[in-house]
Amino acid sequence: MKTIIVYSDELRNYDFGPGHPFRSNRFASFLELYREKIGDNKVFELVKNNEPARDEELELWHSKDYIQTIKTASAGITIPNLYRFISQDNVNPITGEFPEGIEKATRIIVKNSMLALDFVQKGKSEKAVNIGGGLHHAKPDYGEGFCIYNDVVITARYAMKKYNLERILILDTDAHAGNGTCEAFYSDPNVLFIDLHQRGIYPGTGFINEIGEGKGKGFTVNLPLSARTSNESYELIFDEIILPLAEEYKPEIVIRYGGSDPHPDDEITELGLSLEGFKMIGEKVREISKLCQNKSVDLICSGYKQDILSKVWLSLITSLSGVEVKLEEPPLKVKSDEMLTETKNLIKKVKENLQPYWKSMKK
């Protein structure tokens, strides 16, 4: 069955301005490479949507005050206490102002993630991708880390509300810990949240002993990776931790998000995942999705160097769909097994922490 890719022309307005790492030309660059390499491949279908999410949909995670403030600031109206609601990395670095028009673009990103879920749940596609989704740092009343509304949380809660889903696997492969998503589901056993990220960088969360609380204890799995961690380590983590947990949890859908920032050429982090590593992630997610009738939703927006960003996004999407695409990649400086011993120690500690809650972690 085909893979639907949801996008919007309005993404040109999800832009924090010159000098900021997050520029909207990433979306056009990806679509250009997509059309060059994929063309008219019938496995994929591009679906355009410019309809924004409604307030009541945003309120599945965000407060009314926050939504109103963001809407007002995006209209160019000065908010005296703006930094109560957003961090300084969510404004134009030159003007210090919140970008006009960005709020509508963020609403569309949220809606597109919800639509991706709808396409999968209604049987129109086994797999759906939202180009622009995965804004995992946004909290109920605070936007940070280039994220304004958290489409990941909203989509998962929408899946629970509309489709009565009770077992959602959320896999965060972004190089930064998904603090907003983690906060949303920290005490919720309806979500198994697994987060691979570089240790010791922004946002400073995602420690190995953060495994949930209350009824959700054991349902948050943090895998903080050392700098230079690369393909072999990632694959070992999938085989030793992620796949066994997924098989035991038996998810009803898989939501994965994350872009190119674990690639060394992206240069914003120090991880060492190559294009082959990203393809492996797509293949592993496809394998996990077999546990839930091949259903998965992929959300992709992160990454900061356009050339490698587009290649990584395309690698994730095509491997998720079982399509082979040849992409050139310069030789990497990172050795594939440099951090393998450290990764094995991490896996051992994670298993020890999770043993009281998961039979598969006792093996």
MISEMI-539807 format. One record per residue (C-alpha): x, y, z; residue in three letters. Coordinates in nm, 3 decimals, always signed. Example, Ala and Ser with C-alpha at 12.3 -4.5 7.8 and 13.67 -1.06 7.14 Angstrom:
2
<rec px="+1.230" py="-0.450" pz="+0.780" residu="ALA"/>
<rec px="+1.367" py="-0.106" pz="+0.714" residu="SER"/>
//
This chain:
363
<rec px="+0.000" py="+0.000" pz="+0.000" residu="MET"/>
<rec px="+0.111" py="+0.358" pz="-0.069" residu="LYS"/>
<rec px="+0.271" py="+0.602" pz="+0.170" residu="THR"/>
<rec px="+0.097" py="+0.941" pz="+0.192" residu="ILE"/>
<rec px="+0.321" py="+1.244" pz="+0.242" residu="ILE"/>
<rec px="+0.136" py="+1.547" pz="+0.380" residu="VAL"/>
<rec px="+0.280" py="+1.895" pz="+0.325" residu="TYR"/>
<rec px="+0.172" py="+2.257" pz="+0.293" residu="SER"/>
<rec px="+0.275" py="+2.566" pz="+0.096" residu="ASP"/>
<rec px="+0.221" py="+2.760" pz="+0.419" residu="GLU"/>
<rec px="+0.535" py="+2.600" pz="+0.567" residu="LEU"/>
<rec px="+0.725" py="+2.887" pz="+0.408" residu="ARG"/>
<rec px="+0.603" py="+3.090" pz="+0.706" residu="ASN"/>
<rec px="+0.748" py="+2.852" pz="+0.965" residu="TYR"/>
<rec px="+1.067" py="+3.055" pz="+0.968" residu="ASP"/>
<rec px="+1.247" py="+3.237" pz="+1.250" residu="PHE"/>
<rec px="+1.441" py="+3.471" pz="+1.021" residu="GLY"/>
<rec px="+1.798" py="+3.528" pz="+0.896" residu="PRO"/>
<rec px="+2.068" py="+3.406" pz="+1.133" residu="GLY"/>
<rec px="+1.838" py="+3.149" pz="+1.295" residu="HIS"/>
<rec px="+1.912" py="+2.776" pz="+1.247" residu="PRO"/>
<rec px="+1.548" py="+2.698" pz="+1.161" residu="PHE"/>
<rec px="+1.464" py="+2.838" pz="+0.819" residu="ARG"/>
<rec px="+1.168" py="+2.740" pz="+0.603" residu="SER"/>
<rec px="+1.372" py="+2.674" pz="+0.287" residu="ASN"/>
<rec px="+1.436" py="+2.326" pz="+0.428" residu="ARG"/>
<rec px="+1.091" py="+2.220" pz="+0.308" residu="PHE"/>
<rec px="+1.139" py="+2.339" pz="-0.050" residu="ALA"/>
<rec px="+1.484" py="+2.174" pz="-0.061" residu="SER"/>
<rec px="+1.342" py="+1.842" pz="+0.049" residu="PHE"/>
<rec px="+1.057" py="+1.852" pz="-0.203" residu="LEU"/>
<rec px="+1.305" py="+1.931" pz="-0.480" residu="GLU"/>
<rec px="+1.514" py="+1.623" pz="-0.394" residu="LEU"/>
<rec px="+1.198" py="+1.415" pz="-0.350" residu="TYR"/>
<rec px="+1.076" py="+1.501" pz="-0.700" residu="ARG"/>
<rec px="+1.421" py="+1.439" pz="-0.846" residu="GLU"/>
<rec px="+1.470" py="+1.096" pz="-0.686" residu="LYS"/>
<rec px="+1.114" py="+0.967" pz="-0.645" residu="ILE"/>
<rec px="+0.934" py="+1.135" pz="-0.933" residu="GLY"/>
<rec px="+0.613" py="+0.951" pz="-1.012" residu="ASP"/>
<rec px="+0.677" py="+0.644" pz="-0.797" residu="ASN"/>
<rec px="+0.325" py="+0.514" pz="-0.723" residu="LYS"/>
<rec px="+0.425" py="+0.397" pz="-0.376" residu="VAL"/>
<rec px="+0.405" py="+0.761" pz="-0.265" residu="PHE"/>
<rec px="+0.130" py="+1.020" pz="-0.281" residu="GLU"/>
<rec px="+0.182" py="+1.387" pz="-0.202" residu="LEU"/>
<rec px="-0.119" py="+1.543" pz="-0.029" residu="VAL"/>
<rec px="-0.131" py="+1.918" pz="+0.024" residu="LYS"/>
<rec px="-0.326" py="+2.073" pz="+0.311" residu="ASN"/>
<rec px="-0.348" py="+2.437" pz="+0.413" residu="ASN"/>
<rec px="-0.622" py="+2.400" pz="+0.674" residu="GLU"/>
<rec px="-0.502" py="+2.496" pz="+1.024" residu="PRO"/>
<rec px="-0.585" py="+2.315" pz="+1.345" residu="ALA"/>
<rec px="-0.868" py="+2.466" pz="+1.548" residu="ARG"/>
<rec px="-0.830" py="+2.604" pz="+1.902" residu="ASP"/>
<rec px="-1.005" py="+2.303" pz="+2.055" residu="GLU"/>
<rec px="-0.756" py="+2.073" pz="+1.882" residu="GLU"/>
<rec px="-0.459" py="+2.270" pz="+2.011" residu="LEU"/>
<rec px="-0.617" py="+2.254" pz="+2.357" residu="GLU"/>
<rec px="-0.554" py="+1.879" pz="+2.363" residu="LEU"/>
<rec px="-0.217" py="+1.992" pz="+2.504" residu="TRP"/>
<rec px="-0.188" py="+2.372" pz="+2.516" residu="HIS"/>
<rec px="-0.356" py="+2.621" pz="+2.747" residu="SER"/>
<rec px="-0.602" py="+2.879" pz="+2.616" residu="LYS"/>
<rec px="-0.385" py="+3.165" pz="+2.745" residu="ASP"/>
<rec px="-0.083" py="+3.031" pz="+2.562" residu="TYR"/>
<rec px="-0.271" py="+2.985" pz="+2.234" residu="ILE"/>
<rec px="-0.414" py="+3.337" pz="+2.253" residu="GLN"/>
<rec px="-0.071" py="+3.488" pz="+2.332" residu="THR"/>
<rec px="+0.098" py="+3.310" pz="+2.043" residu="ILE"/>
<rec px="-0.182" py="+3.413" pz="+1.807" residu="LYS"/>
<rec px="-0.152" py="+3.777" pz="+1.918" residu="THR"/>
<rec px="+0.228" py="+3.786" pz="+1.897" residu="ALA"/>
<rec px="+0.222" py="+3.629" pz="+1.550" residu="SER"/>
<rec px="-0.011" py="+3.908" pz="+1.433" residu="ALA"/>
<rec px="+0.267" py="+4.159" pz="+1.507" residu="GLY"/>
<rec px="+0.118" py="+4.287" pz="+1.832" residu="ILE"/>
<rec px="+0.370" py="+4.352" pz="+2.110" residu="THR"/>
<rec px="+0.335" py="+4.123" pz="+2.411" residu="ILE"/>
<rec px="+0.509" py="+4.285" pz="+2.713" residu="PRO"/>
<rec px="+0.558" py="+3.951" pz="+2.895" residu="ASN"/>
<rec px="+0.628" py="+3.742" pz="+2.584" residu="LEU"/>
<rec px="+0.918" py="+3.552" pz="+2.742" residu="TYR"/>
<rec px="+0.678" py="+3.408" pz="+2.996" residu="ARG"/>
<rec px="+0.546" py="+3.205" pz="+2.703" residu="PHE"/>
<rec px="+0.842" py="+3.143" pz="+2.473" residu="ILE"/>
<rec px="+1.219" py="+3.108" pz="+2.498" residu="SER"/>
<rec px="+1.463" py="+3.340" pz="+2.322" residu="GLN"/>
<rec px="+1.542" py="+3.075" pz="+2.060" residu="ASP"/>
<rec px="+1.182" py="+3.106" pz="+1.936" residu="ASN"/>
<rec px="+1.220" py="+3.464" pz="+1.815" residu="VAL"/>
<rec px="+1.395" py="+3.632" pz="+1.523" residu="ASN"/>
<rec px="+1.760" py="+3.663" pz="+1.639" residu="PRO"/>
<rec px="+1.805" py="+4.001" pz="+1.469" residu="ILE"/>
<rec px="+1.483" py="+4.179" pz="+1.568" residu="THR"/>
<rec px="+1.411" py="+3.988" pz="+1.888" residu="GLY"/>
<rec px="+1.048" py="+3.965" pz="+1.777" residu="GLU"/>
<rec px="+0.816" py="+3.671" pz="+1.730" residu="PHE"/>
<rec px="+0.786" py="+3.603" pz="+1.354" residu="PRO"/>
<rec px="+0.465" py="+3.729" pz="+1.198" residu="GLU"/>
<rec px="+0.254" py="+3.458" pz="+1.036" residu="GLY"/>
<rec px="+0.432" py="+3.169" pz="+1.205" residu="ILE"/>
<rec px="+0.135" py="+3.080" pz="+1.425" residu="GLU"/>
<rec px="-0.086" py="+2.981" pz="+1.133" residu="LYS"/>
<rec px="+0.196" py="+2.773" pz="+0.986" residu="ALA"/>
<rec px="+0.231" py="+2.592" pz="+1.318" residu="THR"/>
<rec px="-0.141" py="+2.522" pz="+1.329" residu="ARG"/>
<rec px="-0.115" py="+2.368" pz="+0.983" residu="ILE"/>
<rec px="+0.175" py="+2.147" pz="+1.099" residu="ILE"/>
<rec px="-0.044" py="+2.023" pz="+1.383" residu="VAL"/>
<rec px="-0.335" py="+1.960" pz="+1.147" residu="LYS"/>
<rec px="-0.110" py="+1.774" pz="+0.904" residu="ASN"/>
<rec px="+0.007" py="+1.538" pz="+1.177" residu="SER"/>
<rec px="-0.354" py="+1.471" pz="+1.269" residu="MET"/>
<rec px="-0.440" py="+1.414" pz="+0.903" residu="LEU"/>
<rec px="-0.150" py="+1.170" pz="+0.871" residu="ALA"/>
<rec px="-0.301" py="+0.974" pz="+1.158" residu="LEU"/>
<rec px="-0.646" py="+0.990" pz="+0.997" residu="ASP"/>
<rec px="-0.513" py="+0.852" pz="+0.668" residu="PHE"/>
<rec px="-0.362" py="+0.554" pz="+0.850" residu="VAL"/>
<rec px="-0.656" py="+0.489" pz="+1.084" residu="GLN"/>
<rec px="-0.912" py="+0.513" pz="+0.802" residu="LYS"/>
<rec px="-0.717" py="+0.267" pz="+0.588" residu="GLY"/>
<rec px="-0.629" py="+0.514" pz="+0.313" residu="LYS"/>
<rec px="-0.262" py="+0.436" pz="+0.367" residu="SER"/>
<rec px="-0.063" py="+0.204" pz="+0.591" residu="GLU"/>
<rec px="+0.197" py="+0.473" pz="+0.643" residu="LYS"/>
<rec px="+0.175" py="+0.851" pz="+0.642" residu="ALA"/>
<rec px="+0.438" py="+1.122" pz="+0.679" residu="VAL"/>
<rec px="+0.401" py="+1.484" pz="+0.783" residu="ASN"/>
<rec px="+0.677" py="+1.703" pz="+0.642" residu="ILE"/>
<rec px="+0.709" py="+1.965" pz="+0.915" residu="GLY"/>
<rec px="+0.593" py="+1.756" pz="+1.211" residu="GLY"/>
<rec px="+0.774" py="+1.656" pz="+1.528" residu="GLY"/>
<rec px="+0.776" py="+1.980" pz="+1.732" residu="LEU"/>
<rec px="+0.853" py="+1.791" pz="+2.050" residu="HIS"/>
<rec px="+0.984" py="+2.062" pz="+2.284" residu="HIS"/>
<rec px="+0.663" py="+2.267" pz="+2.315" residu="ALA"/>
<rec px="+0.495" py="+2.249" pz="+2.657" residu="LYS"/>
<rec px="+0.136" py="+2.337" pz="+2.754" residu="PRO"/>
<rec px="+0.210" py="+2.706" pz="+2.806" residu="ASP"/>
<rec px="+0.567" py="+2.748" pz="+2.686" residu="TYR"/>
<rec px="+0.728" py="+2.725" pz="+2.342" residu="GLY"/>
<rec px="+1.097" py="+2.647" pz="+2.316" residu="GLU"/>
<rec px="+1.358" py="+2.477" pz="+2.103" residu="GLY"/>
<rec px="+1.214" py="+2.613" pz="+1.775" residu="PHE"/>
<rec px="+0.880" py="+2.447" pz="+1.866" residu="CYS"/>
<rec px="+0.556" py="+2.641" pz="+1.919" residu="ILE"/>
<rec px="+0.271" py="+2.386" pz="+1.926" residu="TYR"/>
<rec px="+0.350" py="+2.023" pz="+2.004" residu="ASN"/>
<rec px="+0.194" py="+1.825" pz="+1.720" residu="ASP"/>
<rec px="+0.331" py="+1.497" pz="+1.860" residu="VAL"/>
<rec px="+0.135" py="+1.522" pz="+2.184" residu="VAL"/>
<rec px="-0.176" py="+1.659" pz="+2.016" residu="ILE"/>
<rec px="-0.177" py="+1.381" pz="+1.756" residu="THR"/>
<rec px="-0.135" py="+1.107" pz="+2.017" residu="ALA"/>
<rec px="-0.416" py="+1.251" pz="+2.231" residu="ARG"/>
<rec px="-0.629" py="+1.290" pz="+1.919" residu="TYR"/>
<rec px="-0.568" py="+0.920" pz="+1.846" residu="ALA"/>
<rec px="-0.692" py="+0.833" pz="+2.195" residu="MET"/>
<rec px="-0.995" py="+1.062" pz="+2.173" residu="LYS"/>
<rec px="-1.116" py="+0.991" pz="+1.818" residu="LYS"/>
<rec px="-1.005" py="+0.631" pz="+1.767" residu="TYR"/>
<rec px="-0.998" py="+0.507" pz="+2.128" residu="ASN"/>
<rec px="-0.638" py="+0.390" pz="+2.094" residu="LEU"/>
<rec px="-0.490" py="+0.266" pz="+2.421" residu="GLU"/>
<rec px="-0.138" py="+0.158" pz="+2.321" residu="ARG"/>
<rec px="+0.060" py="+0.416" pz="+2.125" residu="ILE"/>
<rec px="+0.432" py="+0.374" pz="+2.071" residu="LEU"/>
<rec px="+0.609" py="+0.708" pz="+2.028" residu="ILE"/>
<rec px="+0.969" py="+0.683" pz="+1.911" residu="LEU"/>
<rec px="+1.181" py="+0.999" pz="+1.925" residu="ASP"/>
<rec px="+1.501" py="+0.971" pz="+1.719" residu="THR"/>
<rec px="+1.573" py="+1.345" pz="+1.717" residu="ASP"/>
<rec px="+1.920" py="+1.418" pz="+1.859" residu="ALA"/>
<rec px="+1.763" py="+1.624" pz="+2.139" residu="HIS"/>
<rec px="+1.549" py="+1.483" pz="+2.419" residu="ALA"/>
<rec px="+1.177" py="+1.533" pz="+2.361" residu="GLY"/>
<rec px="+1.102" py="+1.713" pz="+2.686" residu="ASN"/>
<rec px="+0.755" py="+1.835" pz="+2.591" residu="GLY"/>
<rec px="+0.639" py="+1.493" pz="+2.472" residu="THR"/>
<rec px="+0.795" py="+1.323" pz="+2.773" residu="CYS"/>
<rec px="+0.615" py="+1.558" pz="+3.011" residu="GLU"/>
<rec px="+0.279" py="+1.491" pz="+2.846" residu="ALA"/>
<rec px="+0.292" py="+1.114" pz="+2.888" residu="PHE"/>
<rec px="+0.517" py="+1.066" pz="+3.192" residu="TYR"/>
<rec px="+0.238" py="+0.911" pz="+3.397" residu="SER"/>
<rec px="+0.035" py="+0.765" pz="+3.109" residu="ASP"/>
<rec px="+0.054" py="+0.389" pz="+3.030" residu="PRO"/>
<rec px="-0.141" py="+0.451" pz="+2.707" residu="ASN"/>
<rec px="+0.186" py="+0.572" pz="+2.556" residu="VAL"/>
<rec px="+0.520" py="+0.392" pz="+2.547" residu="LEU"/>
<rec px="+0.763" py="+0.677" pz="+2.489" residu="PHE"/>
<rec px="+1.115" py="+0.582" pz="+2.375" residu="ILE"/>
<rec px="+1.368" py="+0.859" pz="+2.326" residu="ASP"/>
<rec px="+1.718" py="+0.829" pz="+2.173" residu="LEU"/>
<rec px="+1.920" py="+1.151" pz="+2.207" residu="HIS"/>
<rec px="+2.267" py="+1.287" pz="+2.270" residu="GLN"/>
<rec px="+2.351" py="+1.313" pz="+2.638" residu="ARG"/>
<rec px="+2.431" py="+1.649" pz="+2.796" residu="GLY"/>
<rec px="+2.294" py="+1.886" pz="+2.530" residu="ILE"/>
<rec px="+1.976" py="+2.093" pz="+2.504" residu="TYR"/>
<rec px="+1.723" py="+2.066" pz="+2.668" residu="PRO"/>
<rec px="+1.916" py="+1.894" pz="+2.949" residu="GLY"/>
<rec px="+1.652" py="+1.626" pz="+3.015" residu="THR"/>
<rec px="+1.610" py="+1.261" pz="+2.921" residu="GLY"/>
<rec px="+1.819" py="+1.097" pz="+3.192" residu="PHE"/>
<rec px="+1.839" py="+0.719" pz="+3.206" residu="ILE"/>
<rec px="+1.658" py="+0.702" pz="+3.542" residu="ASN"/>
<rec px="+1.360" py="+0.903" pz="+3.412" residu="GLU"/>
<rec px="+1.126" py="+0.611" pz="+3.344" residu="ILE"/>
<rec px="+0.783" py="+0.756" pz="+3.422" residu="GLY"/>
<rec px="+0.577" py="+0.785" pz="+3.736" residu="GLU"/>
<rec px="+0.253" py="+0.651" pz="+3.883" residu="GLY"/>
<rec px="+0.064" py="+0.430" pz="+3.639" residu="LYS"/>
<rec px="+0.313" py="+0.532" pz="+3.370" residu="GLY"/>
<rec px="+0.620" py="+0.407" pz="+3.550" residu="LYS"/>
<rec px="+0.824" py="+0.199" pz="+3.309" residu="GLY"/>
<rec px="+0.653" py="+0.351" pz="+3.004" residu="PHE"/>
<rec px="+0.916" py="+0.622" pz="+2.949" residu="THR"/>
<rec px="+1.246" py="+0.491" pz="+2.815" residu="VAL"/>
<rec px="+1.534" py="+0.735" pz="+2.781" residu="ASN"/>
<rec px="+1.847" py="+0.636" pz="+2.591" residu="LEU"/>
<rec px="+2.103" py="+0.917" pz="+2.637" residu="PRO"/>
<rec px="+2.384" py="+0.855" pz="+2.389" residu="LEU"/>
<rec px="+2.747" py="+0.961" pz="+2.401" residu="SER"/>
<rec px="+2.894" py="+1.188" pz="+2.135" residu="ALA"/>
<rec px="+3.010" py="+0.994" pz="+1.826" residu="ARG"/>
<rec px="+2.751" py="+0.720" pz="+1.877" residu="THR"/>
<rec px="+2.676" py="+0.578" pz="+1.532" residu="SER"/>
<rec px="+2.509" py="+0.309" pz="+1.324" residu="ASN"/>
<rec px="+2.614" py="-0.009" pz="+1.500" residu="GLU"/>
<rec px="+2.515" py="+0.127" pz="+1.840" residu="SER"/>
<rec px="+2.177" py="+0.247" pz="+1.715" residu="TYR"/>
<rec px="+2.104" py="-0.092" pz="+1.562" residu="GLU"/>
<rec px="+2.202" py="-0.270" pz="+1.882" residu="LEU"/>
<rec px="+1.965" py="-0.046" pz="+2.080" residu="ILE"/>
<rec px="+1.682" py="-0.130" pz="+1.844" residu="PHE"/>
<rec px="+1.751" py="-0.504" pz="+1.868" residu="ASP"/>
<rec px="+1.810" py="-0.515" pz="+2.244" residu="GLU"/>
<rec px="+1.564" py="-0.254" pz="+2.376" residu="ILE"/>
<rec px="+1.317" py="-0.108" pz="+2.127" residu="ILE"/>
<rec px="+1.204" py="-0.417" pz="+1.935" residu="LEU"/>
<rec px="+1.160" py="-0.638" pz="+2.244" residu="PRO"/>
<rec px="+0.960" py="-0.365" pz="+2.422" residu="LEU"/>
<rec px="+0.744" py="-0.310" pz="+2.115" residu="ALA"/>
<rec px="+0.675" py="-0.683" pz="+2.084" residu="GLU"/>
<rec px="+0.568" py="-0.698" pz="+2.448" residu="GLU"/>
<rec px="+0.368" py="-0.373" pz="+2.441" residu="TYR"/>
<rec px="+0.184" py="-0.462" pz="+2.116" residu="LYS"/>
<rec px="+0.120" py="-0.103" pz="+2.000" residu="PRO"/>
<rec px="-0.189" py="-0.012" pz="+1.801" residu="GLU"/>
<rec px="+0.013" py="+0.246" pz="+1.606" residu="ILE"/>
<rec px="+0.371" py="+0.372" pz="+1.587" residu="VAL"/>
<rec px="+0.453" py="+0.743" pz="+1.578" residu="ILE"/>
<rec px="+0.818" py="+0.818" pz="+1.499" residu="ARG"/>
<rec px="+0.969" py="+1.160" pz="+1.463" residu="TYR"/>
<rec px="+1.308" py="+1.320" pz="+1.412" residu="GLY"/>
<rec px="+1.517" py="+1.444" pz="+1.120" residu="GLY"/>
<rec px="+1.883" py="+1.481" pz="+1.031" residu="SER"/>
<rec px="+2.042" py="+1.626" pz="+1.344" residu="ASP"/>
<rec px="+2.207" py="+1.294" pz="+1.450" residu="PRO"/>
<rec px="+2.411" py="+1.307" pz="+1.124" residu="HIS"/>
<rec px="+2.765" py="+1.449" pz="+1.173" residu="PRO"/>
<rec px="+2.735" py="+1.671" pz="+0.863" residu="ASP"/>
<rec px="+2.433" py="+1.841" pz="+1.018" residu="ASP"/>
<rec px="+2.683" py="+1.991" pz="+1.265" residu="GLU"/>
<rec px="+2.441" py="+2.089" pz="+1.542" residu="ILE"/>
<rec px="+2.519" py="+1.781" pz="+1.753" residu="THR"/>
<rec px="+2.805" py="+1.533" pz="+1.781" residu="GLU"/>
<rec px="+2.632" py="+1.208" pz="+1.693" residu="LEU"/>
<rec px="+2.754" py="+0.992" pz="+1.404" residu="GLY"/>
<rec px="+2.456" py="+0.839" pz="+1.226" residu="LEU"/>
<rec px="+2.517" py="+0.796" pz="+0.850" residu="SER"/>
<rec px="+2.257" py="+0.770" pz="+0.574" residu="LEU"/>
<rec px="+2.274" py="+0.392" pz="+0.611" residu="GLU"/>
<rec px="+2.194" py="+0.439" pz="+0.979" residu="GLY"/>
<rec px="+1.886" py="+0.644" pz="+0.900" residu="PHE"/>
<rec px="+1.778" py="+0.382" pz="+0.649" residu="LYS"/>
<rec px="+1.817" py="+0.124" pz="+0.923" residu="MET"/>
<rec px="+1.587" py="+0.330" pz="+1.147" residu="ILE"/>
<rec px="+1.323" py="+0.340" pz="+0.874" residu="GLY"/>
<rec px="+1.353" py="-0.037" pz="+0.826" residu="GLU"/>
<rec px="+1.326" py="-0.102" pz="+1.201" residu="LYS"/>
<rec px="+1.016" py="+0.116" pz="+1.228" residu="VAL"/>
<rec px="+0.866" py="-0.074" pz="+0.934" residu="ARG"/>
<rec px="+0.941" py="-0.397" pz="+1.122" residu="GLU"/>
<rec px="+0.779" py="-0.265" pz="+1.441" residu="ILE"/>
<rec px="+0.473" py="-0.153" pz="+1.247" residu="SER"/>
<rec px="+0.404" py="-0.517" pz="+1.153" residu="LYS"/>
<rec px="+0.287" py="-0.553" pz="+1.514" residu="LEU"/>
<rec px="+0.000" py="-0.313" pz="+1.436" residu="CYS"/>
<rec px="-0.114" py="-0.398" pz="+1.084" residu="GLN"/>
<rec px="+0.179" py="-0.204" pz="+0.931" residu="ASN"/>
<rec px="+0.041" py="+0.126" pz="+1.064" residu="LYS"/>
<rec px="+0.286" py="+0.407" pz="+1.134" residu="SER"/>
<rec px="+0.299" py="+0.785" pz="+1.127" residu="VAL"/>
<rec px="+0.629" py="+0.964" pz="+1.062" residu="ASP"/>
<rec px="+0.689" py="+1.329" pz="+1.152" residu="LEU"/>
<rec px="+0.996" py="+1.501" pz="+1.008" residu="ILE"/>
<rec px="+1.124" py="+1.857" pz="+1.043" residu="CYS"/>
<rec px="+1.456" py="+1.871" pz="+1.230" residu="SER"/>
<rec px="+1.797" py="+1.927" pz="+1.076" residu="GLY"/>
<rec px="+1.998" py="+2.235" pz="+0.990" residu="TYR"/>
<rec px="+2.225" py="+2.177" pz="+0.687" residu="LYS"/>
<rec px="+2.005" py="+2.162" pz="+0.379" residu="GLN"/>
<rec px="+2.199" py="+1.915" pz="+0.166" residu="ASP"/>
<rec px="+2.226" py="+1.642" pz="+0.427" residu="ILE"/>
<rec px="+1.884" py="+1.730" pz="+0.572" residu="LEU"/>
<rec px="+1.705" py="+1.650" pz="+0.246" residu="SER"/>
<rec px="+1.898" py="+1.326" pz="+0.198" residu="LYS"/>
<rec px="+1.825" py="+1.207" pz="+0.551" residu="VAL"/>
<rec px="+1.456" py="+1.288" pz="+0.527" residu="TRP"/>
<rec px="+1.433" py="+1.101" pz="+0.199" residu="LEU"/>
<rec px="+1.628" py="+0.806" pz="+0.343" residu="SER"/>
<rec px="+1.388" py="+0.782" pz="+0.638" residu="LEU"/>
<rec px="+1.077" py="+0.797" pz="+0.419" residu="ILE"/>
<rec px="+1.191" py="+0.556" pz="+0.149" residu="THR"/>
<rec px="+1.327" py="+0.295" pz="+0.391" residu="SER"/>
<rec px="+1.006" py="+0.317" pz="+0.595" residu="LEU"/>
<rec px="+0.821" py="+0.234" pz="+0.273" residu="SER"/>
<rec px="+1.061" py="-0.035" pz="+0.150" residu="GLY"/>
<rec px="+1.182" py="+0.169" pz="-0.148" residu="VAL"/>
<rec px="+1.552" py="+0.179" pz="-0.244" residu="GLU"/>
<rec px="+1.701" py="+0.516" pz="-0.342" residu="VAL"/>
<rec px="+2.070" py="+0.583" pz="-0.407" residu="LYS"/>
<rec px="+2.206" py="+0.894" pz="-0.240" residu="LEU"/>
<rec px="+2.569" py="+1.007" pz="-0.233" residu="GLU"/>
<rec px="+2.730" py="+1.073" pz="+0.103" residu="GLU"/>
<rec px="+3.084" py="+1.197" pz="+0.171" residu="PRO"/>
<rec px="+3.305" py="+0.975" pz="+0.392" residu="PRO"/>
<rec px="+3.231" py="+1.018" pz="+0.761" residu="LEU"/>
<rec px="+3.499" py="+1.082" pz="+1.021" residu="LYS"/>
<rec px="+3.311" py="+0.883" pz="+1.286" residu="VAL"/>
<rec px="+3.412" py="+0.519" pz="+1.318" residu="LYS"/>
<rec px="+3.111" py="+0.289" pz="+1.325" residu="SER"/>
<rec px="+3.204" py="+0.106" pz="+1.644" residu="ASP"/>
<rec px="+3.371" py="+0.388" pz="+1.839" residu="GLU"/>
<rec px="+3.108" py="+0.403" pz="+2.114" residu="MET"/>
<rec px="+2.988" py="+0.041" pz="+2.102" residu="LEU"/>
<rec px="+3.124" py="-0.059" pz="+2.444" residu="THR"/>
<rec px="+2.963" py="+0.247" pz="+2.601" residu="GLU"/>
<rec px="+2.635" py="+0.166" pz="+2.426" residu="THR"/>
<rec px="+2.641" py="-0.188" pz="+2.563" residu="LYS"/>
<rec px="+2.680" py="-0.047" pz="+2.914" residu="ASN"/>
<rec px="+2.388" py="+0.189" pz="+2.849" residu="LEU"/>
<rec px="+2.170" py="-0.100" pz="+2.732" residu="ILE"/>
<rec px="+2.258" py="-0.297" pz="+3.045" residu="LYS"/>
<rec px="+2.158" py="-0.008" pz="+3.274" residu="LYS"/>
<rec px="+1.834" py="+0.058" pz="+3.084" residu="VAL"/>
<rec px="+1.737" py="-0.308" pz="+3.112" residu="LYS"/>
<rec px="+1.809" py="-0.307" pz="+3.486" residu="GLU"/>
<rec px="+1.584" py="-0.001" pz="+3.531" residu="ASN"/>
<rec px="+1.302" py="-0.153" pz="+3.329" residu="LEU"/>
<rec px="+1.313" py="-0.513" pz="+3.457" residu="GLN"/>
<rec px="+1.041" py="-0.459" pz="+3.723" residu="PRO"/>
<rec px="+0.800" py="-0.347" pz="+3.451" residu="TYR"/>
<rec px="+0.882" py="-0.550" pz="+3.138" residu="TRP"/>
<rec px="+0.941" py="-0.924" pz="+3.103" residu="LYS"/>
<rec px="+1.140" py="-0.867" pz="+2.784" residu="SER"/>
<rec px="+1.399" py="-0.666" pz="+2.977" residu="MET"/>
<rec px="+1.480" py="-0.962" pz="+3.203" residu="LYS"/>
<rec px="+1.620" py="-1.170" pz="+2.920" residu="LYS"/>
//
